[in-house]
Amino acid sequence: MPRYLFGDFDHRAVVGAFRPDPETMRVEEPQFGLPLQTTYLYGFFHDADGRTYGLERKFVSGLTSGCFVMTQRGTGELGLHPATGRTSRGELKRILHGPERRWSDPVFSKLPADVVTHGEQPMDLRWRADSVDYSEGDILQLAGPSAGLGIQVFSAARENPMLYTIICHWVTGTILGREVSGPLWMDNAYWTHGRDYKDDVYWIDVEVSWQIFCNRFTDDSLEWGHFVVGRKGFTTGAIVNDQELVAATASLKTKYVLDDDGWPTSVSYDLGNRQYEFTGPVEDRMSQFSAARGPAYRAQTGRTHRVGDSRMVADSHTWLESFRDRIHAEGLG
């Protein structure tokens, strides 16, 4: 039964766009009374042979837990590469003010050689309003321009409010010596101090699925978007074309097609005046990454396209995470 608390809107969300800029996104300024708690850096890329690469790194204040580096190995699924164990972790030097935000110079890399992980690589991430540069020693070197406006979602819950912002770039460079290109996203999450997403109500109960995608067309234009499907009103969809928010809704309608193991093979999204479809091939599943996060969790890459869009897609990437049991419980499968 709803509790109908004063000042509480369950997890009903609003969605919109913003202009990314380190100087207007000052880390010490709370948003809706919430402090910046976590920054995520992640992306997916193709090489000339069409193989997929992925990465994910998390920052909490001046600390980082390392970078998951994923490639299509063995069965063809996107699995963890041994280079993951050589990525830097621990305390970083940060530059927080001015036109560039920077994470670099891992402290552990300066310790005596006999006490650090063999072959651990340096890290340098430099983010500006119009571009990003990112390196991890011999593991990866990536750089590229902003994809335009960012997307922001605010969940207006009394006990568990959250502001979540996403910035997209299209980068080129190398991963594990192979030339690649694709979207690199940077997310900033604001919630109550002392909590983390995975021990908060969003991960435990509210989120049904979380998707982000970016398409590069043959004329080099970009379209990217974010779809949240959740319980208690935590549902939004937004699409950005460069400096224009072309669609935004808090009434996203979604339907999933699942296989026998609960993996989405396709998902349809209805934003009212626009419809999008996701397709998820078996080889784009992230079984190792998923197994570490629970038996009902599914993470995968794939393709997302707008229904009826005649533009030719040159490259396309999607990240989709979902919870099999919640899809069934909500009658969306």
C-alpha angles and dihedrals in degrees: 000000000000113000096212094209120187110261092010126121098177102235098318108154139209123206135199146136136267140184110256114230130147090218094058094039097062110180094220094057114092118222115218085349091303124123125224104263109168141016121200126198117191142144149159128229144182129218126211091275093054096252116148127233128186139188138184130184129175128206125196109183106305094342132090130189098212133266126284106221113195133188137168101267136161106342091026094254119127102266136172115276120219088242086077088078092057097054117111121259137175128043122007136190111246135198106201107171135062132032094316130054114201139188115190149124102058108217094223091060088067095055122101113290094242094061102048132075110278111258096006108171130222122248132214124175120178119182126188133170092262104030151008135223120195132176136173103184113256092349101071146348117190135167138162150132130285117270091222131256122023125232123234131191126190122194110204101210119144096218100028110026118168139185114199123185130187131197123190131205132177108223139183131196138091137312117189089346096306122116110242143168135194147108123315114195129197119198128191118199125199119192141130113315115257096031131102127203093247094055095041128089094261094067095033098050120341106060117081097170140343122202136178128176143174129196125194113202128209090260088058093248117138135220121186136171149176129222123190120186117185149135129272094030096309094137129117142150130197136173127197129197106187106292096356131084099215098178137015130164142162089199100069114165116209139182127185132203109205132189123226092277094052098256114143109240091180138003128193122206125195116198094172102252093030134047127196133189129205124203121193118195119204092246091060095060120113102214097162093047090047097047090059089059102050142292096274097046121102126188122181146147127229143130132301124192136174113249110247095011108142096193115116114244115221095183136357137189133181134181115202127176120179144166112234096203094050092050089057094041091054093048093242099123 
